[in-house]
Amino acid sequence: MTQDKTSDGRSTFNELLLGGVILLIVVAVALGVGLFILPEEHLPLPELQPFARVAAEKDFPIGAVRILNWGDAVILVVRQGETEYAGLEGTSPSDGCILDWDEASRRVASPCTYVVYDLRGNVVTGLTTTPLRRYQVYVRDGVVYVKG
C-alpha cells in the first residue's frame, strides 16, 4: 500500500503537481467565462462588430461632436438635437485631413483645403464634389452607437 504523505506529513510531489494542474484548469475556465459575459463595448473588434459605442447620452450635449476611431475609419458624430444625430466620415475624401466641427454654422470643414460640408455630408463650398460617407447613429438604453 502506498502512502499519500511523507513521514513528516508533507504532500508528495505528485499531489502538488495534480493540485497545480487542477488550479490552472479552474483559472482558465473562469477566465473564459469572464470574457464571455463581458459587455461587448469592452471588447471592440471592428472587423467582427457592426456597431461601435460612441458615448453615453448624458455625456454628449446638444451641439457637441465626438470623433471615433474605429478600425481604419474615423467617424464624426454630431448631436444635432434632443434625439437627432449625424454620423459622417471624419476625414476629408479630397485631402485626408481630419474634419473640424463648426458649431456656429453647424457645418463640418477641412482645415487643410477649406472644403465645407453640411450634416448630410454634401459639399457646401470647396473644390470637390465628393460627399462624405454617412453613418447610421442610434441610441439604445441611453448610449449612442454608430453603425459601421
N, C-alpha and C positions, 0 to 999 in steps of 0.2 A: 504494500500500500504506500502511496506517495504522500508526502507531507505538503500542505499548502503554504506553510510558513517555515522559515528557518527556525533553528532552535532558540534564537533570541527574539522571536516574534515579528521580525520584519518580513514584508512581502517578497516573493521571488521575482526575478526579472521578467518572467513570462506574464505574471499577474500585472505588473506595471505596464508592460507593453500592451496587453489587452485593454487595460484601462485607458491608456493614451489613445489607442485606435478608436475605442468607443466614444471618448470625448471629442475627438476630431470629427467623427461622423455626426454627432449631435450638433456641433458648431456649424458644420457645413449645411445640414438640414435647416437649422434656424436661420442662417444667412439666406438660403434660397427662399424660405417662406417670407422673410422680411423684405427681400427685394420684390417678391411677387405682390405683396399687399401695399407697397408704397404707392402714393398717388402718382399718376403719370407725369405731372408737371415737374416732379423731382428727377425724372429720368428722361429728359427730352432727346429724342433721336429724330431729327427732321426727316430722315430717309424713311422712317417707319411710321411716323405720326402725321396725320393730315392737318392737325390743328396745333397752334402754339399759344401759350399763355402770355398775355401782354401785361396786365396789371389788374389789381382789384378796382372795382368801380369807384369805391370811396377814396382811393388814392389817385384818381385820374379826373381832375377837374375839367369842367367845360372850357373849351378853347385851348387845352393843353395838347401836347404831342408826345408820343413815345416812339423811340426808334428801337426796333427789334432786329437783332442779327440772328437769322435762322438758317443754318447751313450756309450756303453761298449767297443767299438773298439778304438784302437789307430792306426792311419794311417799315414804312412810316404810318403810324396810326394816329389819327386826329379825332378828338372828341368834339363834335360839332354842336351837340345839344344834349338834352337830358337823356335821350335814347338813340341819338344819331352818331354814327362813327364812320370814318372814311379810312380805308386801308389802301395805301399806294406804294408803288415801288419807291424805295428810299434813295436810289441813285439815279442820276440823270442818264437816260439812254444815249444822249448825244455826246456827253463828255465824261461820264463816270463819276462825277463828284457827288458827295452825299448832299442831299437836298436840305434846305432850311425852311422852316415854317414861319410865315409872317402872319401873326395873329390879327394885326390891324386890318390887313387887306384880305385875310382868310384865303391866302394863296401859298403855294409852295414854289420856291425858287432855287435855281442852281447858282451858287456863289462863284462859280468858275466862268460861265458863259452868259449868265443873267437870263436864262430861259425861265419863264414863269408858267406854272401850271395851276389849273383850278382843282377843286377837290374831287372832280370826276376823272382827273388825270389828263385832261385835254390841255393842249398848249394855248396859252393866252397871248404871250409875246415871246419872241425869240426866233432864231434862225434854224428852227427844226419843225417838222410836222409829226414827229414820232411821239405818241401819247405815252403816259406812264401806265404800267400794268396795274390793274386794280385787284384788291384782295377783299374777300368777304370777311366782315367783322361781326361777331355776335357776342351776347352776354349770357352767361349761364351761372346761376347761383351767386350773382354779384361779382363775377370775374369776367374780364374782357378777353376774348380769344380771337385769333385771326386764322383763317384757313389758307393754307399754302398751296 
